[in-house]
Amino acid sequence: MKQKPAYVYRIYDQRNGLLYIGCSYYPMVRMIEHKNRCWSIYISYMMITLYENKKAAAIAEKLAIRDEKPRFNTIYNDRSISG
């Protein structure tokens, strides 16, 4: 059985600051859902990377959050939200 592809998305502000990294089958739907967050006023654009399946995307998401330290991710991120 073929697995469904999944995506890792990165949300940026106008100065190319990384706000958030997420993983989803439907990244555009997630972007709309993020519009309800207190930090949504900073959203400028989103970059999307395709992965073969959800497991691969979830691993990539976890590593990206750990390494890139987006401002508004709290899980996998040891950086404070205010930092």
N, C-alpha and C positions, 0 to 999 in steps of 0.2 A: 504494500500500500504506500503510495506516494505521500510524503509529508507536506503540509502546507507551509509555504514560505512565511517568514516573519521579518520584522524590521527593527532596527535600532534607530531612534531619531534623536537629534540634538537640537535644542531650541536656543537661539542666540538673541542678544539685544542689538541695538543699533551700532554699538562700538565693537561688535564681534565677541562680546563677553558671553561665555557659556552659562546659560541659565539652568538648563535641565537636560538630562539624558533619560530616555525611556525605551521600552521594548513593547511592541504591539504587532498584532496581525493587521491592524488598521490605523496607521499613524495619523492620517488626516482626521479621523474621528477623535483620536486622543488629543490632537491639537485643539479641536473645538472644546473638548472637555477641560483642557487647561485654561481656557479663557475665563473660567470661573475662579481661578486662583488669584490670590492677592498680588502675585508678581506678574500677572498677565499684562499689565500696562507696559512692561518692559519688552515684551515679545516683538521681535522684528522679523525673523525668518527661521526656517527649520531646514536641517539637512537630514536626509534619510539614507540609510545603508541597508541593502537587502541581504538576508541570510537564508540558508537552505531550509532551516526549520526553527522552531521556537527555542529548542535547547541551545542551539548555536547562538541565536540572538541573545538569549538570556545570559549566557556566559560572556559574550562581548559587552553587553550592557554593564554587567557587574564590574568587569575589568576597566571599562571606560570611566565609570563613575569613580572608581578607586583612583585611577591614574589622572584623570582630567579635572576632578573635583568641581563639578558644576555648583553654582551658587545655591540653588534651591533643592537639590537632592539631599535627602537625609539618610536614606538607607545606603550602605556600602561607602559612605562618604564621611571621613573623619573631620572634615572642615565644617565650621559652624555656619549657619545660615547667614549670619551678619557679616562673615568674613568674605 
